[in-house]
Amino acid sequence: MIRAALALALVAAARAATPDPRLAPLAAPATPLIAGDPYFQTYSPRGDLNAHPTVAGSNGKEQQMTAMAFVAGKAYLLVGSTSPNSSAADAPGLATQTSVVVYPTRTLYEFGAGGATISLEFFTAQLPSNLTIMAR
């Protein structure tokens, strides 16, 4: 009797732990790019690296970073956003962001541009084995 009740409880717990497929996946409000200390951080708001300007973590103000890649002679924007003052002829093409993965000490982005796959990795250069350096 006790074994049957335990088995039913385990089945009920397993069903409760299964995520509801109708729920949207969780998304971070911003992804970390540079994280040195509380006063020196840069984030990508909403996770789209080339759709919005990057922002400072301490105050949320724009802290523009820009990165482009040249594939077969054509420029593609990877990081940052195009300037509103640039003409359409001067503006680079947007690389297509295919994935973003956030780990505790690094963030990985992948893009597709002109038939090429481009990977960017932002990481925190902290050494947990040396607490003096990590505390700086």
C-alpha positions as a Markdown table, in Angstrom:
| # | Residue | x | y | z |
|---|---|---|---|---|
| 1 | Met | 0.0 | 0.0 | 0.0 |
| 2 | Ile | 2.8 | 2.4 | 0.9 |
| 3 | Arg | 4.7 | 1.5 | -2.2 |
| 4 | Ala | 1.7 | 2.2 | -4.4 |
| 5 | Ala | 1.1 | 5.5 | -2.8 |
| 6 | Leu | 4.8 | 6.4 | -3.2 |
| 7 | Ala | 4.7 | 5.4 | -6.9 |
| 8 | Leu | 1.6 | 7.6 | -7.5 |
| 9 | Ala | 3.3 | 10.5 | -5.7 |
| 10 | Leu | 6.4 | 10.1 | -7.9 |
| 11 | Val | 4.3 | 10.0 | -11.1 |
| 12 | Ala | 2.4 | 13.1 | -10.0 |
| 13 | Ala | 5.7 | 14.9 | -9.2 |
| 14 | Ala | 7.1 | 14.0 | -12.6 |
| 15 | Arg | 4.0 | 15.3 | -14.4 |
| 16 | Ala | 4.2 | 18.6 | -12.3 |
| 17 | Ala | 7.9 | 19.0 | -13.2 |
| 18 | Thr | 7.2 | 18.7 | -17.0 |
| 19 | Pro | 7.0 | 22.2 | -18.5 |
| 20 | Asp | 3.8 | 23.2 | -20.2 |
| 21 | Pro | 4.5 | 23.4 | -24.0 |
| 22 | Arg | 2.1 | 26.3 | -24.3 |
| 23 | Leu | 4.3 | 28.5 | -22.2 |
| 24 | Ala | 6.8 | 30.8 | -23.9 |
| 25 | Pro | 10.5 | 30.1 | -23.2 |
| 26 | Leu | 12.1 | 32.4 | -20.7 |
| 27 | Ala | 14.2 | 35.2 | -22.1 |
| 28 | Ala | 16.6 | 37.4 | -20.3 |
| 29 | Pro | 15.8 | 41.2 | -20.4 |
| 30 | Ala | 19.5 | 41.8 | -21.4 |
| 31 | Thr | 22.5 | 39.7 | -22.1 |
| 32 | Pro | 25.9 | 40.5 | -20.6 |
| 33 | Leu | 28.8 | 41.4 | -22.9 |
| 34 | Ile | 31.4 | 43.0 | -20.6 |
| 35 | Ala | 31.2 | 42.4 | -16.9 |
| 36 | Gly | 34.2 | 43.6 | -14.9 |
| 37 | Asp | 32.7 | 45.0 | -11.8 |
| 38 | Pro | 29.4 | 46.7 | -10.8 |
| 39 | Tyr | 30.5 | 50.0 | -12.4 |
| 40 | Phe | 32.0 | 48.6 | -15.6 |
| 41 | Gln | 29.4 | 46.5 | -17.4 |
| 42 | Thr | 28.0 | 46.5 | -20.9 |
| 43 | Tyr | 24.8 | 44.7 | -21.9 |
| 44 | Ser | 22.8 | 44.0 | -25.1 |
| 45 | Pro | 19.2 | 45.0 | -24.3 |
| 46 | Arg | 16.6 | 42.4 | -25.4 |
| 47 | Gly | 19.3 | 40.0 | -26.7 |
| 48 | Asp | 19.4 | 41.2 | -30.3 |
| 49 | Leu | 23.0 | 42.3 | -30.6 |
| 50 | Asn | 22.7 | 44.2 | -33.9 |
| 51 | Ala | 19.1 | 45.6 | -33.4 |
| 52 | His | 19.7 | 48.0 | -30.5 |
| 53 | Pro | 22.7 | 50.0 | -29.2 |
| 54 | Thr | 24.6 | 48.4 | -26.3 |
| 55 | Val | 24.0 | 49.9 | -22.8 |
| 56 | Ala | 26.0 | 50.5 | -19.6 |
| 57 | Gly | 25.0 | 48.2 | -16.8 |
| 58 | Ser | 25.5 | 50.8 | -14.0 |
| 59 | Asn | 23.0 | 53.4 | -15.4 |
| 60 | Gly | 21.3 | 51.9 | -18.5 |
| 61 | Lys | 22.6 | 54.7 | -20.8 |
| 62 | Glu | 23.7 | 54.0 | -24.3 |
| 63 | Gln | 27.3 | 52.8 | -24.5 |
| 64 | Gln | 27.7 | 52.1 | -28.2 |
| 65 | Met | 29.9 | 49.3 | -29.3 |
| 66 | Thr | 30.1 | 48.4 | -33.0 |
| 67 | Ala | 31.5 | 45.4 | -34.8 |
| 68 | Met | 31.3 | 44.5 | -38.5 |
| 69 | Ala | 32.5 | 41.6 | -40.6 |
| 70 | Phe | 33.4 | 41.7 | -44.2 |
| 71 | Val | 32.2 | 38.7 | -46.2 |
| 72 | Ala | 33.0 | 38.6 | -49.9 |
| 73 | Gly | 33.6 | 42.3 | -50.0 |
| 74 | Lys | 30.3 | 43.2 | -48.3 |
| 75 | Ala | 30.0 | 44.7 | -44.8 |
| 76 | Tyr | 27.7 | 43.1 | -42.2 |
| 77 | Leu | 26.8 | 44.6 | -38.9 |
| 78 | Leu | 27.3 | 42.3 | -35.9 |
| 79 | Val | 27.2 | 44.5 | -32.8 |
| 80 | Gly | 25.4 | 47.8 | -32.3 |
| 81 | Ser | 22.9 | 49.6 | -34.5 |
| 82 | Thr | 23.2 | 51.7 | -37.6 |
| 83 | Ser | 23.4 | 55.4 | -37.2 |
| 84 | Pro | 20.3 | 57.4 | -38.0 |
| 85 | Asn | 22.5 | 59.9 | -39.8 |
| 86 | Ser | 23.9 | 57.3 | -42.3 |
| 87 | Ser | 22.5 | 57.0 | -45.8 |
| 88 | Ala | 21.1 | 53.7 | -47.1 |
| 89 | Ala | 24.1 | 53.4 | -49.4 |
| 90 | Asp | 26.6 | 53.7 | -46.5 |
| 91 | Ala | 24.7 | 51.4 | -44.1 |
| 92 | Pro | 26.1 | 47.8 | -43.8 |
| 93 | Gly | 23.8 | 44.8 | -44.2 |
| 94 | Leu | 22.6 | 43.2 | -41.0 |
| 95 | Ala | 24.0 | 39.8 | -40.1 |
| 96 | Thr | 21.2 | 37.4 | -39.1 |
| 97 | Gln | 21.6 | 36.4 | -35.4 |
| 98 | Thr | 21.0 | 32.6 | -35.3 |
| 99 | Ser | 21.6 | 31.9 | -31.6 |
| 100 | Val | 22.7 | 33.3 | -28.3 |
| 101 | Val | 23.7 | 31.3 | -25.3 |
| 102 | Val | 24.4 | 32.9 | -21.9 |
| 103 | Tyr | 26.7 | 31.1 | -19.4 |
| 104 | Pro | 27.8 | 32.4 | -16.0 |
| 105 | Thr | 31.1 | 33.8 | -17.3 |
| 106 | Arg | 30.6 | 34.2 | -21.1 |
| 107 | Thr | 28.0 | 34.9 | -23.7 |
| 108 | Leu | 28.1 | 33.2 | -27.2 |
| 109 | Tyr | 26.5 | 34.6 | -30.3 |
| 110 | Glu | 26.3 | 33.1 | -33.8 |
| 111 | Phe | 25.4 | 35.0 | -37.0 |
| 112 | Gly | 24.8 | 34.1 | -40.6 |
| 113 | Ala | 26.1 | 36.6 | -43.2 |
| 114 | Gly | 26.7 | 36.1 | -46.9 |
| 115 | Gly | 26.8 | 32.4 | -46.6 |
| 116 | Ala | 29.3 | 32.5 | -43.7 |
| 117 | Thr | 28.8 | 31.6 | -40.1 |
| 118 | Ile | 30.3 | 34.0 | -37.6 |
| 119 | Ser | 30.8 | 33.3 | -33.9 |
| 120 | Leu | 31.3 | 36.0 | -31.2 |
| 121 | Glu | 32.3 | 35.2 | -27.6 |
| 122 | Phe | 32.1 | 37.8 | -24.9 |
| 123 | Phe | 33.7 | 36.6 | -21.6 |
| 124 | Thr | 34.6 | 37.8 | -18.2 |
| 125 | Ala | 38.4 | 37.6 | -17.8 |
| 126 | Gln | 38.3 | 36.8 | -14.1 |
| 127 | Leu | 40.4 | 34.1 | -12.5 |
| 128 | Pro | 38.5 | 32.4 | -9.7 |
| 129 | Ser | 41.7 | 30.6 | -8.7 |
| 130 | Asn | 43.3 | 33.9 | -7.8 |
| 131 | Leu | 41.0 | 35.9 | -5.5 |
| 132 | Thr | 43.3 | 39.0 | -5.5 |
| 133 | Ile | 43.0 | 39.4 | -9.2 |
| 134 | Met | 39.3 | 38.6 | -9.2 |
| 135 | Ala | 38.6 | 41.2 | -6.6 |
| 136 | Arg | 40.0 | 44.1 | -8.7 |
